[in-house]
Amino acid sequence: QIVLVSGHLDSWDVGQGAMDDGGGAFISWEALSLIKDLGLRPKRTLRLVLWTAEEQGGIGAEQYYRLHKENISNFDIVMESDEGTFKPSGLGFTGNAKARDIVKEIMTLLQPINVTDVYDNADGTDIDYWMRDGVPG
């Protein structure tokens, strides 16, 4: 079973890409690095994907999805950090009610930094393919 964590590397032609979305790519990389540094052993495979061509229509994500869609039942959740770094307020999530309850419980761990909201919608150009096929995102 796979937990996909992602961000995209490209930016608009007139932008540097530091915020959209170098920050999101770094956040995704660092999340997995912290899990390793803490010596945690996840029950699922954590897969980091750093997308390309997101700003040009999600071309990299579409290709990756096409290569892996026959195994879509192996994806438990897909996550994307996009739009750069900022003061977080919570997470957008598209899973069913049971999964949402689990996410809300996890978010209580972030109470000390006041990041507890779970929004009813999530968008992410790069993970839309999986969410449309029912994978929580």
C-alpha positions in Angstrom: 0.0 0.0 0.0 1.3 3.4 -1.0 1.0 6.9 0.6 2.0 9.4 -2.1 3.6 12.7 -0.9 4.3 15.3 -3.6 5.0 18.8 -4.8 6.0 20.2 -8.2 9.4 21.5 -9.2 8.5 23.8 -12.1 7.2 27.4 -12.1 5.9 30.0 -14.4 8.3 31.3 -17.0 8.6 34.7 -15.3 8.8 33.2 -11.8 11.7 31.8 -9.8 9.6 28.9 -8.5 10.8 29.4 -4.9 7.2 29.6 -3.6 5.1 27.9 -6.3 6.3 25.4 -5.9 9.8 24.9 -4.7 8.5 25.4 -1.2 5.9 22.6 -1.6 8.5 20.2 -3.1 10.8 21.0 -0.1 8.0 20.4 2.4 7.2 17.1 0.9 10.9 16.0 0.9 11.4 17.2 4.5 8.3 15.3 5.7 9.8 12.0 4.6 13.2 13.0 5.9 11.8 13.7 9.3 10.0 10.4 9.5 13.3 8.7 8.7 15.3 10.8 11.2 12.8 10.0 13.9 13.3 6.3 13.2 9.7 5.7 12.5 8.7 2.6 10.4 5.5 3.3 8.5 3.2 0.4 7.8 2.8 1.6 4.2 5.3 2.6 1.5 5.9 6.4 1.5 6.6 7.6 -2.0 7.8 11.0 -2.8 7.0 12.4 -6.2 8.4 15.7 -7.4 6.2 16.6 -10.4 7.3 18.4 -13.5 5.2 20.4 -16.0 2.5 21.2 -13.4 2.3 24.8 -14.5 1.9 23.6 -18.1 -1.2 21.5 -17.4 0.0 18.8 -15.1 1.7 16.9 -17.8 4.1 15.0 -15.5 1.3 14.0 -13.1 -0.8 12.8 -16.0 2.0 10.6 -17.3 2.8 9.2 -13.9 -0.9 8.4 -13.4 -1.2 6.6 -16.7 1.8 4.5 -15.7 0.3 3.5 -12.4 -3.5 3.7 -12.8 -3.8 -0.1 -13.1 -2.5 -0.3 -9.6 -4.7 2.5 -8.2 -6.1 0.2 -5.5 -2.6 0.2 -3.9 -2.8 4.0 -3.3 -4.3 4.7 0.2 -3.9 8.5 0.0 -2.3 11.0 -2.3 -1.0 14.4 -0.9 0.3 17.5 -2.6 1.8 20.6 -1.2 1.3 23.4 -3.7 1.1 27.1 -3.8 4.3 27.6 -1.7 5.0 28.0 1.9 2.8 30.1 4.2 1.3 30.0 7.7 -0.8 26.8 7.6 -4.3 26.6 9.0 -5.2 23.0 8.2 -5.6 20.5 5.4 -8.0 20.1 2.5 -9.3 16.5 2.3 -11.6 14.6 -0.1 -11.9 11.2 1.5 -15.0 9.5 2.9 -16.5 10.3 6.4 -14.5 7.5 8.1 -11.2 8.7 6.6 -12.1 12.3 7.4 -12.6 11.4 11.1 -9.1 9.8 11.1 -7.6 13.0 9.6 -9.4 15.2 12.1 -8.0 13.0 14.9 -4.5 13.3 13.5 -4.9 17.1 13.2 -5.5 17.4 16.9 -1.8 16.7 17.3 -1.2 20.1 15.7 -3.3 22.0 18.2 -0.1 23.5 19.8 0.5 25.4 16.6 -3.2 26.1 15.9 -3.3 24.1 12.7 -6.4 21.9 13.2 -8.9 22.7 10.4 -9.9 20.0 7.9 -11.5 21.5 4.8 -14.1 19.7 2.8 -12.4 20.2 -0.5 -8.9 19.6 -1.7 -7.5 20.5 -5.0 -4.2 19.8 -6.5 -3.5 19.7 -10.2 -1.1 16.8 -9.8 -3.3 14.6 -7.6 -6.6 15.3 -9.3 -6.4 12.1 -11.4 -6.3 9.9 -8.3 -9.0 11.8 -6.4 -11.3 11.5 -9.4 -10.8 7.8 -9.2 -11.7 7.8 -5.5 -8.3 7.8 -3.8 -8.5 10.2 -0.8 -6.4 13.3 -1.3 
